[in-house]
Amino acid sequence: GGRRRMRATSRCPRLAARLALFLLASSLCVVASAEEKAPATRDAMNAARPLTTDDGTAPAAFDARAYDDDVIGKREVDDYHYIFSADCKPYMEWQSVAVYYSWVAAGSPGAITRLLGCDDHDAYPYVDSVPTHRAPLYTNVDPNDAYSAYNMPGSILHWCEHNTTDKRWVVKLDADMILRKPLSVLDGLEAREGLVAAGYYGYLQGVDNEMADMFVPADVKPRLAKAGGWEIFWRSDLLKAAPLWFEYTKRVRQDPRAHWPFKGTGDVYITKQSPRPWICEMYGYVFGTAMAGLEHNVEHSCQLYAGMAPWDADSFDPFLLHYGIRIDVEDWSWDKHVEMSSVTSNGEHDKLDCEKPFTPFPTVPKDLLADEDGAGDDAAATYSLGSRAAETRRRALVQELMLALNRGVHAARLRRCGEPWPEGVETLGLDVVDRGDDAKSGGAEEKEGDVDDVAASSPSPSIEPRASPSLSPPPTTSLASDAAVERAAAARGVNSGRDGGGVGVMWALSVVMWGGALAAFCGATTTFRRRGVRRLRRGGVAGKRLNV
């Protein structure tokens, strides 16, 4: 009887081990099932969320399937709010209408707002030429340094403080860009909460050298990126970044360590007479977003500088054309900067003045345009650096830019002045533009209030922009909209992804259950074996035969 009890006792550890394996397998099945029901990644998890939550706020990220036209009649590309900055000068006005009407021609995705910095908006005749938010003029933030680039971060911060948007994404463009097709995070431009999609600016050398140490701590440096130009922000990320963007622009601009003769900024135009880099605002963006905890997906081929040859399939068909530099096609050339004054623009720098005729921007002569062979978008499939197809495409995109600039001004003059659309000029998506009520009046009647001239299809202000009272360190408190999303997600039994996800919780519970069961069975087995040994010893069995 004693030996039978001993054999039964020796089988207990094996039984415990088998039970443990069973529990582990069961927990793995639970996890696998949970992964099907609640995907582990944030992007996949968002597929389970509806377009709006139960409390009326928008979810924390979008689901491409939530834009099924047959279900709700809304496109994914309509969930973007485009913004760009300008001031009250005729030189910026034709750029404003050009980028605005390129947005219209692209299918009017989402919403768009010009952030207009003026000393006196009421005195500016074109204040309502495009949807506009009125912002102060920030050029003279430093009385000793007139720096117009302060208007970019300053007006964005002002917009965040005074407006709401029902769009999940905010796209920042420069005024001297033309939108060729709607930007979308589903079309190769990856972005999400905490990750900003942006263009590549390789000349920002201060990201990699001692300049970074001047402005950000060591633990922030890994988040620095040579990024800028255009950006796609998750809306709450822009709220976090805006005050820091403005603050670090001022710091870089006003810090003598970054001025001439320091050569580490990458700005080749600084001199002893002009010691401050023009690109201080770009560094303000890079340092400010990093301090806000944001990272970047740097996209090299979303935009193409007009006049440059495409280098890959994506730049063959770019989302954006940027015309910030001189453009040359053999002996033909154009530079936007010649339009800055009445002298260099032959007295026609104000291109929306109804009392003056508009002389169109020069287009590329036909004899300088290559034939159509290799010029189309499909040529990207056989594209190689320096090929004939690349040069043909380069010239075609320059011509596309110049025609887009002319169409934008024509559309603005049609609406404002009632000027007929010129014969022979294709509308290309602008046939929706009609004469406005202000046509021939010399100016639009201004609407009351400091709000955007954009009618939201669903005016549900799911974001309440506000400035951070402290610019450094960056704000760390969660926004109300984020908290609402957390509550809504919890109510549906779907984790938001911030703490590792529901799968992580299930893993933890499984491990605890498995560990507890194993410990209990091992403890019980040990006790059982000890009792059996004592009984066997009392029965006269030698302890050495038991091997215990």
ABEGO torsion letter per residue (X at the ends): XAAAAAAAAAAAAAAAAAAAAAAAAAAAAAAAAAAAABBABAAAAAAABBABBAAGBBBABBBAAAABAAAAGBBAAAABBBBBBBBBBAAAAAAAAAAAAAAAAAGGBEBBBBBBBBABAAABAAAAABBBBBBBBAAAABAABBBAAAAAAAAAAAAAAABBBABABBBBBBAABBBABBBBAAAGBBBBBGBBBBBBBAABAAAABAAAAAABBAAAAAABBBBEGBBBBBAAAAAAAAAAAAAAAAAAAABAAABOABAAAGBAABBAABABBAAAAAAAAAAAAAAAGBBBBBBAAABBBBGBBBABAAAABBABBBAABBBBBEABBBBAAAAABAAAAGGAABAABAABBBBBBBBBBAAABBBABGABAAAAAABBBGBAAAAAAAAAAAAAAAAAAAAAAAAAAAAAAGBBBBBGBBAGGAAABBBBAABGAGEBBBBBEBBBBBBBABBBBABBBBBBABAOBBBABBBAAAAAAAAAAAAAGBBAGAAGEAAAAAAAAAAAAAAAAAAAAAAAAAAAAAAAAAAAAAAGBBAAAAGX
